[in-house]
Amino acid sequence: MDKLSDAEIETRLAKIEGWQREGDAITRTFTLPGFPAALVFASAVGQLAERRNHHPDILIRYRDVTLTLSTHDAGGLSVKDFELAGDINAIAS
C-alpha cells in the first residue's frame, strides 16, 4: 500500500466528515449517549477493522471514542485509512 501525497490526503480528507489530519494520521472523536454505547460502538469498529485487516488506535473516555488511523506499513496515510474512515462514519450514523 502506497503512502498518499499531501495533495491526495487533503482531497480525500475533504470528502469524509469529521476527520482531521494529525501528522501522519487522521483522527476523529465520536460522542455517544453513554459508556455502554461507547463500548458497543468501539466493538463495532473493531469488527469492521478486523474484516478489513486494518486496525485503528481506539481510545475510550466515558462516552467519547477517539479513533486514529494510519498505515504503518506505508509510513503514513494510505487509501486504506480513508476507506476505513468512511466505513466508520457509515456505522456511526
Helices and strands as residue ranges (DSSP letters): H 6-13, E 20-22, E 25-31, H 35-52, E 57-61, E 64-69, G 72-74, H 79-92
